[in-house]
């Protein structure tokens, strides 16, 4: 009886094992086998980037393209107005600039303009430790508090990819989607299909 059972188990194993080309035990085995001689892909994200000024960044083990930011700041260089230290520019007689910007980012006792902007050199941002940060790398400021989102963004799980996963890898940065002064998206009702209007259009 044991010999019959052993023979039966052997037959099951023999016929369930891979014995032909393209037959695998599972998905991982198939990916590993068929990806062994992978030569790359013929599709590219370059056509989505043609009208954009992109720069290459490296964060940890990830290298990819992001939109150039400083060229999008079209008004004036910050230091054209901020020619003196910020403390010297606080006077009642001076016209208030940036009147339309209200910070709705964190508790007002925790965050104000100089949390991110460098009061000594307004052409640069600054980290919480006082290190200069280029406007093109403003995501480094966001990463100080939003570490999980930053790690997801680097790996491609958070934020908008340009051209999907096709190379060269390109992605929007935090400020391309979020207003840095008010990053939270407002809640919206889902769009509803209006059957009456649809009938009227027919």
Order of alpha helices (4+ residues) and beta strands (2+ residues): alpha-alpha-beta-beta-alpha-alpha-beta-beta-alpha-alpha-alpha-alpha
